[in-house]
């Protein structure tokens, strides 16, 4: 009986650990919203190499914008726009 209980506990823990794992983009968003832009950009760039996606390019551009790396921000905004016109490039003004 104890063996059955232990097996059930182990199964439940392993299932809950699988559900708790975040996708790379969820991790990137988490870093972004905590202000860790460098790590967010690193993760997003890895993902966009595997799966080019305009939303990811746009988000990278926005992270660069927040870091005041305006040339890089414009580059990624433009990549997103070229893939899907919904992502109209941001007007970036240097101050």
N, C-alpha and C positions, 0 to 999 in steps of 0.2 A: 504494500500500500504506500509506503514511504517512497519507493522507487517511482511509482506512478505520479505521485505528487511532485517529486523533483523534476521528472521529465516534463510535466505540465508547466512548471515554473520556468524551466529553461526554454521551452517553446514560446511561452508568452513573452519572455524577455527578448528573445531573438527576433520575434515579430515586431515588437515595439521598437527595437533598435533599427530595424529596417525602415519603419515608418518615420523615425526621427531623422534619418539622413536627409540632408538638404541637397538639392541639385546645385551644380556649380553656379548657375545664375542666381539662385536664392542666396548663396553665400556671397556673391558679388554685391547684390542689393543690400545685404546685411552690412557689409563693410562700407558701402557707399553711405548708407544712412547713419552709420556711426562716425562718419567723417574720415574713414581710412580710404581715401581715393586711390592711392597708389596700388593697394591690394585689390580693390574693386576693378581697376583698369586692367591689372595683370590677369585676373581671372576671366574678365570679359574678352580680352584679346585672345586668350587660349580658346575660348568657346567659339568666337567668331571665325577663327581659323578652321575649325571643324565644321561649323554650320554658319555660313554667312547670312546674317539676318539684319535688316535695316533698323529694327528696334534696338538691337545690341550696339550697332554702330552709333546710333543716336545717343544712347545712354553713355557710351564711352566719350562722345563729344561733350556731353553735358558734364561729365566728371572732369574732363580737361578744362572746361569753362569755369567750373567751381575752383579749380586749382590755378586759375588765371593763366593757363597755357593756351592762349587764344588761337595761335596758328594751328596747333594740334586739334583744338576743338572744332575749328572751321573745317579741317580735313575730314574729320569723322562725321560732322553734320552733312557735308557734301556727299560722302559715301552713302549715307542713309538716304539722302534725297535722290541720288542716282538710281537706287534700287526701288524706291517707292516715293512718289511725289508727295504723299501725305506728310513726310518728314521734311517739310520746307526748311531750308537752312536758316539758322538764327542770324540775325544781324548783330555782328560783334563789333562793338566800338571800343577802341583802345583809349584808355584815359591817361 
